[in-house]
């Protein structure tokens, strides 16, 4: 089967990788029996294996240009460098950002943002 991608969605780390791993580690720390610990370890291993298959989109010249433009906007300075870097990559690829951090990302002009979690 061949997939034809009409539009790219880029996942913010707070939506996916960090949250998944944090949840798995929390589950492991709260495990009260040896069976629970073993189950938690299996789930963590499975999650890490699945996450390794995700494509990491590199920061390129186009993203750098967007980043520099965003940094020049005074009202966006309080958003933070990491979020501006993420937004720059999304803008460079004309994609939609999937994130829970709607408060920050909605302030960025021309950035399409959706929340699939809440």
N, C-alpha and C positions, 0 to 999 in steps of 0.2 A: 504494500500500500504506500502510495506517495502522498505526502501532505503538502498542500500549498498554503504557505503562510501569508495571510493578508495583512496581518498587523502583529507587531511584536509587543509582548508584555514582559516587562523587566521587574523581577521581584526584589524589593528592598530587603536587606538582611534582617530587619526587625520582623518582617513577615514570615521569613522562612528559616534559613539556616541556623541562625543564632537561637531563635525561639524553639526550634525542634530539638537542638542539642541541649539547651538549657532545661527543657522539659524532661529529657531522658536522664540528665545528670540529677535533677531533682528527684526523679522517680528512684534512681539508684540510692541516693542518700537517705531516702525515706523508707527503703526496703527494710522490713523487720525480720524476715526469715531468710534462710539460705536459698530457698526456692525463689523468693521474691528477688533476691540479689542476682541470681542466675538469669531470671527472666529479664530483669532490668539491663543486664549486660548484653543479652541477646538482642534486645530492642535497640540499645545504643549502637551495637555493631551493625545491625541492619540499617539503621538510620544513616550512619556514617557512610556505609556503602552506597546507599541511594543518593545521598547528597554529593558524593564524589562524581556522580554522573551528570551533575548540572554544569551547564556552560557558564563560565565566568567571562563577562564581556570586558575586554580590555579598554583602558583609557587611551584614546588616540588624539590626533591633532584637532579633529573636529570637536571632540569633547573638551579639550583644553581651551579652544576658542569660546565655547559656551561658558565654561567655568570662569574665564577672565571677564566675560560680559556680566555674569551674575555677581561676581565679586565687586564690580564697579557700582552696583545698585546699593545705595546706602541702607535702605530699609531691609535688605536681605542679609546684612552682616550678622544679625543676631540669630539667624537660622543655624549657622555652624558650618564649618568647612566640610565635614563628612557628608552632610545632606546636600550641600551644593555640588560636591563631586558626583554623588549619585544622580542628582537632577541633570547635571551636565552630560553624563553618559546617556541618559534617557532621551534628552533633547537631541543629542547628536544622532541617535538612531531613529528619531521620529516615532518613538514607542510610547507606551503607557506604563506608568509606574504603579506597581501594586504594593501598597504600604498601609500600615495602621497609623502612620504619622501624618494624618491629613492636615493637621494644624500648621505644620511647617511647609509642607510641599504645595498646599493650595496657594500660597503667597507667590510662588514662582510663575512668572508670566509664560504662557504658551505650554505649560507642562500639563499633560493629561495624567490624572491621578485617580485611582480606584482603591477601595478597601474591600478585599474579599473575606476578611476575618470577622469584623464586627457588624 
